[in-house]
Amino acid sequence: MNFKRFLPHLFAVIGFAVLAILYASPVLNGKRLNQHDIIQSVSAAREVVEFHKQTGERSWWTNSMFGGMPTYMIAGDYPTSLTTKLGQYINLLLPDPANYLWLIMLGGYILMVSLGMGVWLSALGAVAYGFASYHLLSLEAGHVSKVLAIAYAPGVLAGIILALRGRYLAGAALTALFLGLELYANHIQITYYLAVGILIFIALESVKAIREGRIRHLLLAGSSLAVAALIAVGTHTTRLWSAADYSTVTTRGKSELTIAPPNAPGDAAGKVSSPKSGLDKDYAFQYSYGKGETFTLLVPNFAGGASVGSLTTDSETYKKLTSIGVDAGMAQQFIQQIPLYHGVIYATGGPAYAGAIVVFLFVLGLLTVRGPLKWWALATFVLYVVWSWGKNFEAVNYFFFDYFPGFNKFRAVTMVLSLAQIPMVVLGMVGLKQLLEKKQPLAEINRSLLISLGVTGGLSLLMALVPTVFASFRGVNDEQFVASLEQGFQNRELANQVMAALIDDRIGLFRSDAFRSAVLILLPGGLLWLYLRDKLKTGVLYPALLLLVIFDLFGVDKRYLNNDDFISKSAIQQTLAPSPADEQILADKDPNFRVLDLTTSFMSDARASYFHKSLGGYHAAKMRRYQELIEYQVAGRNNQKVVDMLNTRYILGQGQGAQGQPGAPTAQLNPGAYGNAWFVNEYRLVPDANAEMKAMDALDPRRTAVVDQRFADQLQGLTIQPDSAANTIRLTKYKPNELTYESNARTEQLAVFSEIYYNVRDDWKVTIDGKEVPHLRADYVLRALRVPAGKHTIVFRFDPVSISAGKTIDLVASILLVAFIGLAFFAENRRRKSADVKERQLS
């Protein structure tokens, strides 16, 4: 093999690493990003991570979040999955977050190479893809699984392109490898959007092949890709199988309830049309891009940037504040946290900026490229943009939500704009390559170049000249902002004056960025014009274009993810330091009780999970029944008995500080907590989930268990004889995945456990004195068990079949992946040698 031909690619890959570290330069001093979602995930996983450190055993269940849940989507190790291990190793090659930036560029580079781009154009496309602003915003928030999925997505497409263009084994092997890594990223939503874009590509390429009579070619490519997909999916059998099972009982699955919660809008007792499957539509489309806001792809400040931004003392807002008597220091402090965003999303970290140069090249590609690739890029780009509009384009997106398989499982559709960068960059680079090769008549090339400049640069300039034609510069949160100003000034007129000054500043930011985009488009346009007239060599053109793209994207990205976002490791650790209230609770050595954290929105914050077994947590896939219990009974009715039956021993509350300010959290003992298990005096069978939930309104779970009719067989013939003095049940040993109880009763009893019921495939195995027995669900979410008279040892152990059987399939698929890649490497090496021989013979 001629390794010299790989040296330019090696230099490019090293260059990406240098660029990533330069962008995230504080990592050289040991600093890291203070990422919200990373802190949340660390908190969520701490119980099982510590358990693994102490015992060497992997628990697939944690009691630290939402009363208890599987850890499939939190923290799981898959030792027999090659692509999982490979992905974990790759993440360690560079410090976080430089590693993610490098991976995104590497994925983009591989895609460009598969399209026949040279090293320079491939590098240009890689950088253009790697530094799209949405990627950086995701990194800043800590959405690393999303970023990883975005990084590996181009590699999947690259393999498919190679296979469909005749390099069957090489393409299939690349597809298998990158699809395995894509699945390792564990962000099904991004993978779902990617799959739809790939299906469009395959469909268009298939139509072309059929028209040209290349049926055999199509069958070979399709067969090889099918094998690749099976192998890639096979390496993640354990996780995908587990996640598929879990999804059926999460908020993504189907609810059995048809009654609205007490605090629902309108009639609290009103009926929902039918049991729902998937997410609630309003929740799913909560983050929906504005149709006009899509111009942020071209002009970053089209909608003002992030929800909260800063202005200078030269701003109109600052001048207005000081002119009406606000102290200069207070005014300067005020403009550091001001709502510059004026789009339709209630909160955003920043815009989806593709890059003015990227947009220009994309339009150029639409005019110069012929064939299926252009139509794929256009169709996929348009589809992704339309999806990002969510509720702002109901006619299309509500149809997808109601009828398109899987679409209703996801929320925050705006993230699809990260993938929209792929067709833009692909078509832009292919179009640029064709222009530089001058395969078309010069007059036609000039016309395409001028039209592209006019559409993108001209539009940017027009926005700068007449900004109010394109936007109103008023956002969805402005009324709330004015109301807060009015409260502060005690004067509505002054509040309106400050708001008017803020609008002037928004217009100024818009115009500045529009001029910026116009200039950034004209510069590469001028370089290409010089090149087409042989006044500029590629040795100057390529570096100049690359530097312009870096300048363009870095300049915007640094507004939202910059050196100020990096903090020391000690500062990150301090964010998870226990408060005095936490330490008070930790002093209680009972191994299993729960904590309700009322200092925050407990169902969307996992900080308490770092220290305690929490009623709340932070996760996108909560168990639906638990979520419903909280909505209907805890939040909806403030039902203390439900809090008690969940064994909530402590409640964290907000302390009172000086002058009415919030103080340190306090821990209050809840004397009503039921404990780990209890025998009930009676049980009540109900016909369905509606009746079960309604029964919880006035239920005393300590005395009565409400049970769905479907479990009636397990209770047949049971007659409970209560005897609280003689009948006892207690927890004797605790592990996250194994709970041991000792019971003693004169007669047969029904025990209820303050543990969350989860039994998709008999995942929780229950034994009484070593003999396996079935258990049932009671009180909407809890476990219950028929317990015989006498003294017994009861063990609940979490042992899902998806783990035990899935590991073997993971291993077999991983071996097949290695063999497949080896075979492809051997075949590709032979093909390359044969090509070299033919080339020498012809020369």
N, C-alpha and C positions, 0 to 999 in steps of 0.2 A: 504494500500500500504506500502511496506517495503522500507522506505526511506534510510535505511542503504546501500542498494545496489547502491543508487545514489551518496553516499558520495565520492567514488573515482572519479566519473565523475565531481562532483563539485570541488574537489581539482584540477583536471586537468584544468578545465575552469579557475579557479583562477590562476593557474600556468601560463596559456597562457597570462593572463592580466599582471602578474608580468614580464614575459619575454618581452612582448611588451613595457612596460614602461621602462624596463632596456635598451632596444635597443634605445628607443627614450627618454632617460633620461632628456634631456633639457626641456621637457614639464613640469617637476616638478618645474622648475624655471619660468614657464609662457611663455616660448619661443615657437615659431611655425616655421614651414617650410616656406621658401620663395618660394612658388610654383607658377611658371609662369602661369599655366592654371587656378589656383584659382583666381589669380589677374585679369586675363582676364574675367573670369565668373562673378566676383564681379562687374567689370566695365560694362559688358554687361547688367547686371540685375539692375543696380542702379536706373534707371528711374522708373521702375515698382515697385521696392521695396520701394522707397521713396513715390511714389504715394499711395501705400497701407498703409504706415505708416500714411500719412496725411489724407486719406479719408476713410480707412477701406475697400476700393473697390479693387478688383483684376482685373488688366488689362491684357488681353491676347494679347496685341499688344504693341510694343515699337517702338519709332521713334529714339532711340539712336544708332541703328546699321543698316548699309546698307540702309540708307534712310527710313527704317521701315520694320519690320518683326514680325511674331507671336512669342510669348514667350513660346510656348509649350516646346521647347527644351532649354530654357534659365532659366526661373524662373517661376514655376507654383505651386500652392498649390492645392491639391486634397483632400478636407476635408472629403469626404465620402468614400475614399479609405483606408481601414484598413491597408493593407500592406504598403502603403505609410506612414501613421502615425507611424506604428510600426518601419519601417526602419529609420524614422527621430529620433525616441526616442532612438533606439539602438545606433545610431551615437553619442549620447550624453553621453553614459555610461563611456567613457574614453576620455581623451584629444586627439585631432588630432595631429599626425597621429597614435598614439598608438592604437586608436580605430579600425583602418583599419587592422593593423597587427593582433590584437586580433580576429577580425572577420574572417580573412582568416584562421587562425589556428582553430577557432571554426568550420568553415565549413568543413575543412579537417578532424577534429576529428569526426564529425557526420558521415561522409562518412566511415571512418575506423570502427566505431562502427557498422554501418549497415552491414559491411562485416564480422562481427563476431570477430573483433580484440579485444583483451583485452585492459585494460586501458593503459598499457605501450606502446604497439605497436600502439595503436590509437594515443597516444601523440607523438610518434616518427614520424608517418606519418603526423600528423598535423603540426609539426614543419618543416618537410621536404617540405611540400607543402607551408607553410606560408612564408618561407624566401627564396624562389626561387628569384634570383636576378632581374628578369624582374618585379616582383611585386614591389620591392623597387624602381626600376628605374621609374616606373609609379607613385609611390607616390612622388618621388622627383620632377617630372615634374608637379604634381598636377592633374593627370588623375584619380580623385577619383571615377568617375562613372565607369571607367574600373575596378578599384580595387574592388569596391563593387560587380560588376558582377562576378569577379573572386572569391570573398569571398563566395557568395551565390551559385555558380555553384555546388560545391560538395554536398550541401544539396539537390538540385534537383535530382542529380544522386542517392543519398542515398535513397530517397523516392521511386524511380523507382525500385531500387534493392529490397527493402523490399516488394513492391507490387508483383513483379515477383517471389519472393520466398515465396509467400503464405500469407503474412501479408497484405492483401488487403487494409483494412481501414487505418491502421497505415501508410502504405507506401503512399497511396493516399493523406492522410491528410498532411504528411510531404512534399510530392511533391507540393501540393497546396500552402502550406505556403512558401516554399523556392522558388517556381516559381514566386509567387507574389512578394517576396523580390528581386528576380533576375530581374524582370521587373521594380520594383521600382528603381533599380540601373540605369536604363535608358541608358544602353550601348548595343544597338541592335547588334552590330558586335560581341561582345563576346558571347551574347546569341545565335546568329545565329551559331557560331562555336560549341558552346556547344550542340545545338539541333542536329547538324549533328552527333556528337559523340554519343549522346544518341540514335539516330535512329539506328546507327550501333549496339549498345549494345542490343536494343530491338529486332532487326532483328536476331542476333545470339542466344539470349535467346529463341526467338520464334521458331526458327528452332529446337533447342534442345527439347523444350516442345512438338512440333508436333511429333518429332521422338519417344518420350517417351509416346505418347498417352495422354498427359495432355492438351487436347483441352479445357476442361471446366475451368481448372486452368488459361489457357492463356486468355480466354474470360473474366473471372472475373477480372483478373489483368488489362487487357486492358480497360475494362469498367470503373473500378474505377479510373484509371489514366486519362481517357478521361474526366470524371467528374471533377477530380482535375484540369486538364488543363483549362477547361472552367471556373471554379470558379476563378482560379488565374488570367486568362486573363480578366475576368469580373471585377475584382477589379481595373483594370487599363483601363477600357473602354474609359474614357475621354481622357487620354493622348495618348493611342494607336490609337484611332480614329482620334484625331487631328493630330498626327504625320503622320499617313497614308495619310491623306488629304494633309498635307504640303509637304510630300515627292514627290508628283506628280509634284510639281512646283519647286523643288530644283535641284541642280546639280546632284542629284541621279536619277532624273526623265528624261524624254525624251525631247531633244531639238527639236525645230521646224526649226532651222537653218541648212542649208546645205552648207553655205559659210564659208570659213576660215577667221579668223581675219587678219587685215592688217599686223601685225608683225609675222604671222605664218611662219614657215620654208617653203621655196620653193615659189611657185606661190601664191601670196596673194589672188588672185581671184579664186584659184583652188577650186574644189568641193570636199566636203566630200561625201563618197559613199552613205550614207543615213542618215536621222536624227538619232542621237544617243540616246540610253537609258542607263542610268547609268553613272558612272564616265568615264572620259577619261582613257584609258588603261595605258598610261604613268604615269598619276597622281596616279591612283590606286596602281600601282606597284612601286612607287617611293622609298618606303622603302621595299627592298627585301633582305632577308638573303642570304649570299653566301652558296653554297652547302658545301664546305669545312669548312666554318665558323660554321657549326652546331656542330663541335667538341668543341665549347665553352660550350656546355652542360656538358662536362667532364673537360675541361681545360679552366678556365676563360680568361686567357690572350692568348688564341690561336690566336686571331686577334688583340691583343693589348689593349683591353678594350674600354675606351671611346675615342671619337674623339680627345679630348684634355686631356692630363694628365701631370704628373710631374715626374721629375727624380731627383736623388740626385747628389751631387758633386762627387760621385764615378763613375758616368756614363761616358760612352765613349763620349757622346755628349759634356758634360761639359769639359772633358779633351781636346777634339779637339778644342772647342771654345777658351779656354784659351791658347792653344798651338799656335794658329794662331793670337794671339794678342788681343783678345776680353777681355775687363776689367772683372775681376772676378765677381764683383757685377752684371754687365750686363749679364754675362753668367749665373749666378745663377738665375736671374730674367727670362731669356729666357727659361730655362729648366722647369720652373713652368707651362708654357702654351705651350706644345709641342705636335704635332700630333703623338701619340703612336699607334693609330688605323691603321691597314693595311688591312682592309676588303674591301668589295665592296659597302657598304652603304656610301653615301656622308656625313652623319652626324649621330652619335649615342651617346646615353648617357652611354652605357656600354653593356656588353654581356648578353646573355641568359644563365646563369649558373644554371644548375639544381642541382648541387652538385655531387662531385665525388662519395660519398657514395651512393647517390640515384641512379646514373647510374649503379654502381656495383650491387646494390640490384635488379634493374630493369632487368639486364641481368640474374641474378640468378633466378628471377621469370620466365623468359622466358624458363629456363631450368627445373624448378621444378614444375610449375603450369600446370595443365591439364584442358581442357574444354573451354567453350566459353569465360570465363573471360580473359584468356591469349590471345586469338585471337582478342578479342575486344581491349585490351590494345595495342597489336602490331599494329593492323590495324589503330586505332585512332591516335596513336603516329606517325606512318609513314605518314598518311594523313596530320596531322597538320604540320609536318616538311616539307613535300613537298609543302604545301600551303605557308609556310613561305618563301620558295625560290622565290616565285613570278615570276618576269621576268627572273630570272636565271634558270628557268625550264619551258620555254615557251610551250613545247609540251603538258604538263599536265595543267598548270595553265591558259594558254590562252584558253584552251578548257573549263575549269570551268568558266572563266570569260564570255565567249561568250554564253554558253549553260546552265550552272547550275543556277537555279532560285535564284535570290537575290545576287549572288556572286559579281556582278559588282557594287553593291551599296556601297562597302567598300574599304577603302584604308589602307595603313600601315599593310599589311598582317603579318608582323613580330610579331604582338601582339598575334597571335595564339599560339606562343611558351609558353605563360603563361599557357594556358590550357593543353599544352602537358605535363605539370608537373603532371596532374591528373592521366593519365594512367601509368606514370612512378612510381608514389608513390603507387598507388593501387596495381600494380603487384609486386612491390618491397616488400610491407608489407605482401601481401598474400604469396608470395614466402618465405619470412623470417619466417612467422608463420608456414608454412608447414615444413620448415627445422628444426625449433626448436622443433616441435612436433615429429620429427624423424619417420614419417609415411612411409618413403621409406627405403630400405636397406642402411646401412651405406656406402657401397662402391659406390652406386649410388649418395648419397648425397655428398660424398667426390669428386666424379668426377664433379658434377655440381659446387661445390664450387671452385675447381681448375680451371675449364674452365672460370668461371666468373672472378676470379682473373686474369687469363691470358689475357682475352679479354680486361678488363678495366685497371687493374693495369699494365699489360704488355705493353699495348698500350701507356699508359701515360709515362712509363719508356722509351719506344722506342722514343717517341716524344722528351723527354729530351735529349736523346743521339744523335739523328740525326734530329734536328729540321728542317733543310732546305729541308728534304724529304717531309715534310707535308705542308710547306708554303713558299711563295716567300718573305714575309715580306715587300712587296711593296703594297701600297694602292692606291685607286682611286684619292686621293688628293695630292699625292706626287709630281707630276709635278708642281702643283701650289705652293707647299711649297718650292721646289727648285728654282722656278722662283722668289719668294719673297726673298729668301736668296741671289740669284744672284744680285737682285736689291740693297740689302743692302750692300753686299760686293763689288759690281761692279766687281765680279770675278766669272766666272762659275765654275772654278776648285775648289775654296774654298767651294762653295755651294755644289758641289758633295761630297767633303770630309766630310762636316757636315752631309749630307744625309747618307753617308756610316756609319758614327759613330752612327747615329740614328738607322739604321738598326741593327747594332750590339747590341744596347740597347734593341731593340724589340726582338731580338733573346734571349737575356739574360732574359728578362721578361717571355718569352714563356717557356724557359727551367726551370726557377724557379717554375712556376706554374705547369708544367708537373711533376716535381719531387714532388711537394706538393700533387698533385692528387694521384700519385703513393703511397705515404706514407699513405695518408688518406684512401686509399682502402685496403692497406695491414693491417692496424690496425684493422678494424672491421673483416677482413678476419681471422686474427689471433685469435681474440676473439671468433669467431664462431668455429674455429678449436678446441680451448680449450674446448668450451662448448660441442661439439659433442663427446669429449673424457672424459666427466664428470669431467673436471678439473676447471670448472667455473660454478657458479650458476647463475640462472636468476636474482637473487637479485643484482648481480654485472653486469651482461651482459646488462640488459636493461638500467640502468643509464649510463653505459659507452657508449653504442651506441648513446643514446640521447645527451650526452655531446659532442661526436665526431661530430654529425650532426650540433649541435649548433655552435661548433668551426669552422667547415667547412664553413657553410653558412654565419655566422656573419662576418667571416674574409674577405670574398669577398664583401658582401653587404656594409660593412663599407668603402670600397674604394669609393663608389658612393653616399651613403646616410649616413652621419655621423654627429657628433655634430656640426661641422662647418657650416652645412647647416641650422641650426636653428638660428633664429634671434628674437629679442624682438618684442612685439606687436607694440610698437611705431615705430620701424624701418619698419615694414610692412606697417603701416599707412603712413609713410613718402613716400613710393613708389607711393602713390596715392595723394600726396599733389599737389595742383594746382601750375603751374608755373605762373610767371607774365603775360604771354600771355593768359593763361587760365583765370586768374582773369580779364584781360581786356575784354575778350569775355563775361564772366559771368556778367559783369557790364551792358551788353545790356539786358534789361528786356523784350524784345519782346519774347513771349512764344514759338515761333516755327520758327526756322531757322536752317540751317545745317552748319557744319564745315568740311573742308577737311584738314586732318592732313598729310602734306607732310614731316614731320620730321621722318617718319617711313614708313614701307610698310603698307599703310593704310587699305588694304583689308585683312590683317592678324594681326591686332593689335587693341585691343578694348580699349586702354587707353583713347583715346579721348572720348569714349562713357561714361566714368565715369562722365565727366563734361558737355558734349555737345551732341547734336543730330548729329551724325557723318555719313559721307558718307561711312565710312569703318566699320571695326569691326573684331571680331575673332570668327568664328564658322565654324564647319565642314559641315553644311547644309545651304548654302546660296541659295537664290532664283536664279534659273538659268537665268531668263531674266535679272535680275539686274547684275549678274556676267557677262553676255554677253555684256550688255550695257557698262560696265566699260572696258572690254577687247577690244571691237571693237571701241568704241568712245572716251573714256577718255585715257586709256593707249595706244590704237592703233592709234588714230588720234589726240590726244590732243585737243579734241573738247570742246572748252570753253563754247559753247552754251548749251551743255548737262550739264556741271557743273552748269551753271546759272539756267537752268530749274529745277534743283534739289534744288533750293533755298539755294545755298551755299553762305552765307553772309560773312564768314570768312575763310581764308586759313592760316593754321599754317605752318610756314616755319622755317628752321634752321638758327639761327642767326650766325653772324661772331664773333668769339672770337679772343683773342690775338694770334699773330704769325700764322694766318691762321687756327687756331684750331676752331672746332665747338663751337658756343656760345649757349646762351639760346634761346629757341624757340621764334619766333615773330608772332604776329597776324596781318594779313593784311586784311583790309576790301575789299570785292569784290562788287563794285558798280553795277555790272551787274546782280546780283541775281534777279530773277523774282518775288520773293515773294511767298505767300501761294497759290494764285489762280489768274487766269486771263481769260479774254474772248479773244478768237482767232478771226481773221478776216475771216478765211476759214478753211476747212478741206479737206484732200485728202485721199480717200480710196485706199488701196493697197491690192493685192491678198493674200499675205502670209508674214511670218516672214522675209524671205530674203529681200523682197521688202521694208518691214517696216524698217529693219536695214539699208539698202542702202539709203533710204530716209533721215535717220538721218544724213548722211554725210554732206549734204548741207542745212539742214532744219533750218529755223528760227522759233523755237517753240513758240516764243512770238506772232507771227502772224498766223502761220499755224500749225494745228494738223494733224499728220499722223495716220490713223486709219485702222486697219485690216478689211477686207471685212466682216468678220463674225459678226461685230457689225453694219452692214449697216442698218438693220431694225430699230435700235434705232434712226438713223439719217434721215430716210425717210421723205421727205417733208421739211426738215430744210433749210431755206435760211437765211444766216447770213447778217445782216445789221450793219456793224461796226460803233461805235460811242464812241470813247474813252473818250470823255468829259462827256457823259451822262451815260454810262454803267460802273458800278462799282461792284466789288465783293471783300469782305475782310473777314478775319478770325476774329471772335469776341470772341470766347471762345475755349480754348485748354485743352484737357485731352488726355493722350496717346491713349485711346480707343474711344474717342468721340471728333469730330471736328465740331464746329458750325460756319457757314458762313452767312453773310448777302449779298444778291445780289439786285441790282437795275438796270433795263435795260428797254429801250424803246421798244425793240422788242426781240423776242426769240433769245437766244444766246447759244453758246457751250462754257462751262467753262472747263478749264483744271486746275487740282490741282497738286501741287508739292508733291504729296503723292504716295506711291507705291501701285500699283493695286494688290489686292489679293482677289480672289472671287471664291474659289473652290466650295463652297456650299452656295453662297450668304452670305458669312461671314460678309461683310461690308453691313449693312443695311443703306439705304439712304432715307431720308424723305425731302420733300419740304413742308413747312408749316404743318408738321405732317403727310402728306400722303406719303406712301412708293412708291418709283420710282426706276427703274433700272438705273445703271450707266455703263460706258464702259471703255475700255482701250485705251489710246492714247500715242503716242510718245514712243512706245515699253514697257514702264513700268509705266506710270502715269495714274491716274484716270481722267475721264472726265464725264461731265454730261450735258444733255440738260436742259437748264434753261428757264422757261417761262418769258415773259415780266412782268414788274412790280417789286415790292419790295417783297422779299421772305426770309425766314429763311431756310437754308439748313443744315441738320445734317447728318454727317457720324458717325455711331456707329458700333463698332466691336462686333458682337454677334453671334459667330459660334454655329451651332446646336450641334456640337460634345461636346461642354461644357455643354450647357443647358440640353441636353438629356443624355449625358454620366454620369453626376453626379448621376442620379437616378439608372442607371445600376451599377455604382460603389457601391452604398449603398446596393442594393439588393445582389450583389455578396459578399460583405463583411459580411453581415448577414449570408449568406449561408456558408461562410468560417468558421465562428465561430461555427455554428451548426455542420459542417463537422468535425472540429477538436474535438469538444465535443463528438460527436458520436464515433470517433476513439479512443479517450481517454477512454471512457466507455468500449468499446469492448476490448481494449488492457488490461485494468485493469481486466476484467473478464477472459480473456485468461491467464493472469499471475496468478490469483488466482487459476484457474483450474489446471494450471501446477504445482503450489506449492502443491496443495492437492494430485495430483498424485505422486509427488516426495516423500511426507511424507508417503503415502500408500506403496510405493515401499521400503522405508527404514524401 
